[in-house]
Amino acid sequence: MTNTTLNTGQPQYRCPLCKESLLMTDKTYRCVNNHCFDQAKQGYVNLLPVQFKHSKTPGDNKDMVNARRAFLDKGFYQPLVNAMTTLYQQYAPVSAVVFDAGCGEGFYTHQHKSDTNQVYGVDISKETVKIAAKKYHECFFSVATLSDLPFHDEQFSWITSVYAPILEQEFSRILKNQGYLLTVTPGAEHLLALKSLIYQNAKEHDETKQVIKDMTLLKEEHLTYEMNFNDTNDVLNLLAMTPFAFKASKEVIEQLTQLNTFTCQADFILRLYQK
């Protein structure tokens, strides 16, 4: 599949520098003020100007990306995918324009693609976007910051945010009136068994924290299940894709490597909001 065969027209971006519309000609996005952004060979576009970066290579590094991709491809989070797509099918309009905030390597992004909609994914990490665009040609991917998204006001009817920063003001700006925002955040016991190996007093996640103030909460679902591992590589990949990987000692890594089996809880909270 290619971007031109399974989408309803050219992707709609706005210039991150002057906020005017970007039009693509000969694989270059250009605005009326002649700001230009080339489409990479993998199919994505980098809309994160160097002056907007806070570091040389912001976002997840290549090792974290590869670990997450290997873990997700094993299907351990498939129940989460099923819950997300069920809500999408129940609530989203047929020809929805979908945005995945903090899309990573596109695992959740492409699950929302149909023959009648447009699906966009944005991440600040070029490494992740490169992988996403190379694998999922039917979606539009770009490198950008969530705090200043390269989209026009009220462009989307469905936004997903899975473990990404939730910036209500910016999300609300690009969301149509009556549009939906689906957030996925960790439940109290998410990966608690793994955290307990790393921290002496591993704390449960705070489920009460909600950052959405001005949208209507339509639905809240709690999804929890056990993940049983028989391959230490899967456990190490799970660790590598979490923020507390940086706290894991060599002893903990060695302990995980020696395990024949390991059981860990997946615990998610899905909240569906409407603007």
N, C-alpha and C positions, 0 to 999 in steps of 0.2 A: 504494500500500500504506500501511497505517497500523499503528501499534504494536499495535492490538487484533486485527488480522486475521492476523498472521503470527507471533505469539508464543504461547508456552504459558502464558499467565496474566500477572498483573501483575508488573512489575519488582520485584525484591527488593533494597532498599537498607537500610542501617542509618544511624541519625542520626550525623552527624560530631561532634555535641556530647556526647551521652550514651550512644551505642552501642546504643540500643534500635531495634527495627524501625520502618521508615517505611511507612505505608500511604497510598495515594493516594485522595483523594476530591475530586471536582470540580476536578481539575488542581492539587491541593495535596497535597504529601507531609507527613504529620504523624506524630509519635511520641507515646507515652503521656505524655510530659512536655511536650507541646504545643509542641515546636519545629517550625516550619513552613518548608517550602521550596516555592515555586511552580514549576510547570512552565512554561517559556517557550513562546512561541507556536510556535517552531520544533520543540518536542517534547523538548528536553533539560531537565535540572534542575541547578541550581548548588548543589553540596554542598561548596563551599569557603568557609566562613565568613570574614568579613573579618579576624578575628584570626589566621587561619591563613596569611594572605598575607604574603610577604616583600617584595612590591612592589605598586604599584597595579594593574598589568596584567601578571601573571606569564605566562611562556610566550612562544610565538612571536607576533610582531606580524602585522598584517593583510597586509602586503606579503610577508612570508615565507610565509604560508599560501597566498596566491594564486599565488605563484611555484611552490611545491611542487605545488599542485593542477594547475596548467597543465602542469608537467613530467610528473607521474605519469599524467595523462590521455592523454598521447601514447604510453604503453605501453613506455617505456624500461625499466621495472622489471618488466615482465610475466613474464620468466623467474623472478624471485624469487617473485612471486605463485604461479606454477605449482608451484614447489618447496615453498612453505609449505602450499598446499592439498593437495598430494599426501601430505605427511606427516600432515596432519589427517585425510584420508580413510582413511589406512592405520591410524592409531592411535586416533583419538578415538571414543568411544561414539556411537551414533546420535543420542541425545537429549542431547548434551553441552551444558553451560552454559559459554559461551566468554567470556573476558575479554581485551580488547586494551589493554595498558598503554601509555599515551602514544599514544593512537589518532590524534592529529592530526585531519585532516579526514575520517577514516573510510575511507581508501582500502583498507587491509588488513582493517579490521574487517568490512566488509560482504561480503568475499569468502568468509567462513566461514559466512554465513547459509544455513540450509536451512529446510524446512517443519517440521522436528521439533526444532530447537534454539533456545536463547536466546543472543543475542550482545550483550555490553556493551562499550562503549568509554569510557575515561576519559582526560582530558587536563587539564592545569592552565591551558591557554589557553582562555578563553571564546570567542575569535574562531574557533578551530579547531573547537570542539565545536558552535558555532552552525551552521557550514557543514555539518558531518557530519550533525547531526540533521535539517537541512533537506533534505539530499539522500538520506539513507538511513533512511527512516521505519521500516524493518523491524527496526532495531537500537535498543538503549537506550543513550543517551549522557548523560554527566554531567561536570560540571566538578568536579575533586577533585585532591588531592595523592596521589602514589603512595606517599608515606611513611606515610599514614594513610588507607587506602582505605575507602569507605563501604559495605563489604560484610561479611557474616557469615563466621565461620570455616568453612572447607571448603565454600564455595559453588560453586566452579568445578571443572570436570574438564579444562579446557584454557585455558592462558594463553599469549598471544603478546606478545613484546617486541621491537619493531623499532627499533633505534637509540635506545631509551629507557633511562633509568636502571634498572638491574637491582637490585632490593632484595629479596634472597632471603628475609629473615625475614618481610616483609609478604606477599610472593607465596606463601610456604609456608603462611602462616596462612590465606589464602583458598582455597588449593588442596586439593582432596579427596585423601585417601590413594589412592595409585596414579594420581593425576592427572598431567597432563603440562605442562611449561613449554617453549616453543619460543622461543629467543633468536636474533636476527639481529644480527650485529656485522660491522664492516668487515674484509675481508681485507687482506693486506699492500699490494696495489697498487690498492686502491679509489680511484678519481678521482685517481690519482697525476699524470697528465698535466695536470690542472687545477691541482692543488696546486703543481706545478713552475712554473707561470706566476706564482704569488703569492709563494712562498718560495724564497729562494736555494738552500737545502739542504733540499728537501722530503723528509721522512722517511716511510718506509713505516709502515703501521699495525702495531702489535704484536699478532700473532695468538695469542700464548701466554697473554695475560691472560684468566683465567676467574674470575668472581666467585661462581659457584655452588659451594658447598662440600659441602652436605649432601644433595643430590639425586643420583640415579644418572644418569650420562650414557649414554643409550641409543644415540645416533646423532650423528655429526658429518658434515656435507656441506660441500664447498667449491664454490661456484658462481662462475664467472668468465666474462666474455664482453666483447666490444668493443661500445661504443655509438658509432655514426657519426652525426654531426650535419651537417645541411645548412641549418639555420635558426639564425641567431645568437640568436634569442629563446629557443630551447630551451637553449642553452649558458648564457645569462644567467640563465634560470630555475633551472638546475641550480646555478649559483654562488650564487644568492640563497637557496637552501634549505639551504646548508651553513654550518657554523660559521665557516669561514675566509672567508666573504663580507666580514666586517668588516675583514679584513686586505688586501683587494684595493684596489690604488691606482687612481686615475683612468686611469693609463696602461694598466693591465691590462684595465680595463673597455673602454677604447678599442680595445685590441688584439683582444679577443674580438669586439667589434662589427664589426671589419673582416674577420674570418675568413669565408671562403666554406664551408669544411668544417672539422670538428674531430673527432678520434677520442679516446675516453677509455675506460679500462677500468672495468667494473663488477666488483667483487670482494667476495663475501659469504661469511660463515661461518654456517651454520645448525647450532645445537646443540639436540638434543631431550633433555630431562631428565624423569625420573619421580620423584615423591615417594614 
